[in-house]
Amino acid sequence: MAVRKKKTTGTRKKTATRKKTATRKKTATRKKTTTRKKTGARKKSTRKYGAEAGKKVERAIHEMQRGELKSGRSGKKVTSRKQAIAIGLSEARAAGGKVPLPKQTGSTKK
């Protein structure tokens, strides 16, 4: 015959004993001197793009939808939404609107 182990319910008795912790006297001279660095998780929300940039992008997307938007160098019709947005932002940048700098690509990095 095989010996069977007793089945436990998984509950443990809680002990009433507490660990003693060392208490330290509070003194006025002991102050925390380290300061925490801000991690950048909380930022003031400021608009990245100005109103002029929004208008230029909106106009470029509408032109693309009508089939009138052409790319600058080759003159081909623009069919990509991303390309239309890039053209609108580029025009807003040239007009002096509030637009962040474009992302650096491999060929333009220094």
N, C-alpha and C positions, 0 to 999 in steps of 0.2 A: 504494500500500500504506500501511496505517495503521501508525504507529510504536507499538509496545507498550512499556509501562514494565515494569521488572523487578518481579516480585512479591517483597515483603519478608515475612519471617516474623514481624516484630514484636518480635524480641528485640534488645536493645541490649547492647553491651559495657559492663561496669562498669569504671569507671576506678579505679585504685588510689590516686589522689591524694586527700588529705584537706585540708579547709580548716583553716587555722590559726585558732584562737580565742584571743582575748586572755585571759590568766589574770590574776586579781586576787588580791592578797594578802588572806588572811582576817585580819580584825582583831577584837578583842574589843569594840570600841566600836560596830561596825556591827550593829545589831539591828533586827529588823522590829518596827515600832511600831504598825502598823495591825492592827486586829482585824476579823475577819469577822463580819458580822451573820448571825444565824440566819434562815434563810428560812422556817422554820415547817414544813418538810417532815417533820421528825421531832418528834413530839409524844409526851408520855406518854399512854398510853391510859387514859382514865378513862371510866367509864360515863356516857352522857348521860341515860339513863333509869333510874330506880330500880325496885326489885322491885314496889312498889305500882302503878306505872304499867303494868307488864306484866300484872298481874292484872286491872286495870280494862279494859285493851284486850282482853284475852282474853275477859272476861265480855261486853263489848259486841259482839264479833264473834260469839260463840255466840248471843247474843240476836238479832242480825241474821239469822243462819242459820235460827233457829227462827221468824223473822217477828215477834218481840216488841219489837224495838228501835224506838222512836219518836223523831222529832226533837223538840227542846225547844220551839220556838215554835209551829210549825204542828201538831204532833202526827201528822204523816204517818209512814208506815212507812219505815224506812231500808233501801235496797236496795244502796247503794254501800259497798264494803269500805273505801274511803278515808274516807267519812263516819263509819263505825262506829269506825275508829281515832281519828278526830278527837274523837268524843264520849268515847271511853275516856280519851284524854289530857286532855281538858278536865275530866273528873270527877276524874282523878288530881291535876291541878293544883289543883282546888278543895279536895281533901282534904289538900293540903300535901305531896304526893309530889315526888320529884325529877324534874322534867320541864322541858326548855328552854322559853323563851318562844315563843308562837306566832309564825309569820311575819306580818309586817305586810302588810296589803292596802292597796290604793289609798285606800279610804275612811277607814282608821284611821291612815294615816301623817300625821305632823305636820312 
